[in-house]
Amino acid sequence: MLRVWKMLTAYVDVAVAFALAVVILTLDIGGIASTKLVQSATMATLAVVAIVLLRDRARGDTRGIEILKSVDALQKQMDVRVISGTECNRVLTDARRDTDRWMFRGGTGAYIRAVTLPECVSAARPRRRRLEFRLEILDPMKPDLCREYVRLHQRLAISEDSPEQGWTVDETRRELFATILAACWHQQRYEFLDIDVRLSSAYSLLRYELSTSCLVFTQRGPEFPAMVINSGTPAYLSWESELHVTFQQAKRLPLQSVKSMQLSLVPSAEEVRDVFRMLGIELPAAYTDRDLEKLSELALDSSDPYA
């Protein structure tokens, strides 16, 4: 009974409009009422119908808003979106601005070395903010691993003119050495930089970059699609745990052993040798002093590879 009453009260305006329409039709057919009366009653009925329609539209709008709110809440829970090109650069720039940590897993870390690490340090320095960096890159002491990494990207190159076709094992190892040297140099230059570099025995097509605001999956270059997952979401937390596990499995470099070294603004060949000797990394025997000087320049003066 209560349910019937609720229905009647909810649709009373509809019932009134229907009753008026029936009465008007009966009067008109029977010729009982005058034309003026029928017209007036018709206008009243239309007014009631208009009120009903406005009420339903308002209810519909409210439901629409509620639906949009639900969709927005669902997106916030998932919040996995695909980006590319300049949007990818913008997302990474925003992520670097206020983050107090960065976790990277990828190949040579060229972009990290040239852009991410120096910019994050520059942003943290004015406020003396602690900055935590975790880098997992390929092991340069495993030439076969570097060779397979190069071959994979060459096989997946879009065309014969793609940059990957010019990659070599020696250049890949040089990029890795440069990233390690840059990590040591920045560690010495900023007291509140807590940096940890691990060497991986496995390669991947994806690069993972995790900050306090989001996790970004990128491929080679901004022309490839990337994915963004906002922090605080289940997906972000799951990938954060995954990256932590893989990071712990990789070989750790003893960066603390070189923290007290006095590296020059541009480390000399002898300083570079000392750094890698203390890290337990054997540089190629063919490297001359000039090669080490170039390595130092590559570590600290690299341009954005995707500018």
N, C-alpha and C positions, 0 to 999 in steps of 0.2 A: 504493500500500500504506500509506504513511504517513497519507494522508487517511482511509483506512478505519479505521486504528488510532485516530486522533483521534476519529472518530465513535463508535467502540466505547467508548473511555474516557470520552467526554463523556456517553454515555447508558447507562452500565453499570447505574445504579440502575433505569432504566426496564426494561432487560432482565431484571434480577433480579425485579422486581415481576411482569412478564409470565410468567416461568418459574414463579414460585410459584403464580400464579393457575391456570396449566395443570395443574400437579401436583395442586393441591387439587381441581380439577374432576375429574381422572382418578380420584383416590383415592375421592372422594365417589361418583361414578357407579359405580365398580367395587365399592364396599362393602368395600374392602380396609382402610381406616383407620377408627378409631373416631370417633364424633361429637366427642369432646373434642379429639382430635388435629386434626380438620378445623377446629374453631373456633379453636384456637390458631394454626394455620397461616394462617387467614383474617385474624386480628388482626395477625400479622406482615406479611402482604401489605399490609394497610391502612396499617400504620406506614411501610412503604417508600413507598407512594403518597403519604402525607402529606409525607414528606421531599422527594420529587420535586416536589410542588406548592409547598412552601416555597422550594425552590431556584429554581424557575422564577419564583415571585413576586418573590424577591429580585433575580433577573436582570432581571425586567421593571421593577422599581422603579429599578434602576441605569440601565436604558435610558431610562426616563422622565426621570430626572434629567439624563442626557446630552442628551436631546432638548430639555428645558427650557433647558439651558445653551446649546445651539445657537440656539434661538429668541431667547434673551436677547442673545446675541452679534450676531445678525442685526439685532435692534431697535436695538442700540447703534450699528451701522453706519448704519442708516437713520435711526431715531429721529425720525420725523415723526409727531406726534400732534396731534389736534384737541382744542381746549379752548374754553370759553366762560364768560361770566359772571364770577362771583367767582374762578374758577380762573385766568382770564386776568389779573385784577388781582394775584393771588398770584404768578403766574409773573413778571410784570413787576416786582413789588416785590422778589422774590428776586434778579432779574437786576440791579437797581439797587444792591443792598447792597454788593457787593464788586467791581464792575466798574471797570476803569481806562479804558474807552472805550465810546462809544456812537455808533452810526451810525443816522441816521433819514432815511427818504425817505417823503414823504407830502404832505398838503395844506397846511394852515395852521400845523401844529405847535402847536395849542392845548394838547394834553395834555403835550407836551414842555415847553412854556413854564411850565405851571402845576405840573407834578408832577416829571417826569423830571429836568430840568436842575437845579432847586434841590435835590432829594433827592440826586442824585449828587454835587453839590458839597458838601453837608453831610456825606455819608459819607466823602468824600476829605479834607476839611479837617483833621480831628483828627490824621491820620497824614501830612499834607502830601504826599499821594499825587498823582502826576501824573494828569490826567484829560483824555482826548482826546474831543472831541465833533465830529461831522460831521453837519450838518443840510442836507437838500435839501428845500426848500419851493417853493411856487408863486411866480412872479415877480409882486409886487404892482403893478409898473409896466406890466403888461399887463392892462388891464381886460377885454378880450375873452376872454382865457384864464380869468380869474376868473369871468366870466359863464358860460362853457361848463361850468366846474367846478360852479357852483351849479345850472345846469339839469340836468346829469347826475344829481346827487343828488336833485333834485326829481322827476325822471322815475322814479327808482328808489325813491322813498319808499313805505313800506308803506301809509300811509293819508293822508287829507287833513289829519289832525291831527299828522302827523309833524313834528318840529322843522325838518327840512330845508325844509319848505314856507315857513318864515319867513325863510330865508336871503336875503341881498341881496349884490350885488356890493360895495357900499360897506363892509358889515360884514365881508365876507371879506377885503378889502384891509386893513381896520383890524386884523384878527387877524394878518395877515402882518406888518404894520408893528410890531405889539406883540411878536411873536416875535423879530424882528430887534433891536429895542431891548433886549429881555431878554438876548439873547446878548451884546450890547455891555456891558450893565451887569454881568453875571456875570463876563465876561472881566476887567473892571477890578477886581472885588472879590476874585477868587481868582487868585493869581499863577501857580499850576500848572495853570490851565485853558487848554488848547490847543483853541480852538474855531474852526470854519470853517463858514461859512454859504454855501450855493450856491442860486441862483435857477433854477428849472426852467421850461422852456417847455412841459412836458407834464404832464398830470394822470393819476392812476390811482385805482382803487377801493381798492387795497390800501395799507396803511402798513407799512413795513419798519422794525423796530427790532432792531438787532444789538448785543449786548453780548459780553463775554468768555465768557459761559456758554452763550448760546443766541441764536437768531434767531427773532423772533416776527412773524408776519404777522397784522395785524389789519385789520378793516374799521371802519365807523363804529359806535362804541359796543360795550359788552360783550355786548349781546344777540345780536350776530352771532358766528358761529364764528370761531375764530382757529387758526393752526397754529404749532407750536413745533418747531424743529430744534435739537438739541443741538450745541454746538461740537465741533470735532474730527472731525465726520462729513464724508463726501464732499459731501453736499448743502449743509452749512453753508459749506464752503470754496468751493463753486461760486457760491453766492449772495453770499458776501463779495466775490468777484472781480467779480461782476455789479454790485453796488452801488458798488464802487470805480470801475468804468468809467463808469457813468451819472453818478456824482458829478463825475468829471473833466470831463464834457461840459457840465455846468451852469455858469452864470455865477457867478463868485466875487466875494463882497463883500470890500472891503479893511478887514476888522475891525481890523487892526493899526494903521490910521491913527487910530482913536479910542481905542486902549488907554490912552494917556496922559491922556485927558480926565478931569477931576474931576467925575464925575457925583454928584449928591446922592442921598440915600437914596431919595427920590422925585424923579426929575429934573423940573426945571421946563420950562415950554413953550419957553423959549429954549434950554435944554440939548438938548431933543429936536430942535429945528430944527438945531442945530449937528451933532448926531450924524448925521442923515440927509443933511445937506449934505456932510459929509466922506465919507460912504459913496457919494455920487453918486446918491442916490435923491431924486427930486422928489416931495414930499408934495402932496396935492391943494390947490389954491389956496384952496379954500373952508374949509380947516381954520383955526379960530380958536385963540386961546390956550387956551380952555376945552377944545376938542377935543384939543389936545395934552396937556393935563393928564390928561384921561380916558384917552388913549392910554398915558400913563406908568403910570397906575393899572392898566390892563388888562395891561400888560407884567409888572408885578411883584406884583400882588395878585389874580391870577386864581384862582378855586377850581377844583377838579378837575371838568372838564366831565362826567365820567361817574360822579361820586360818588352 
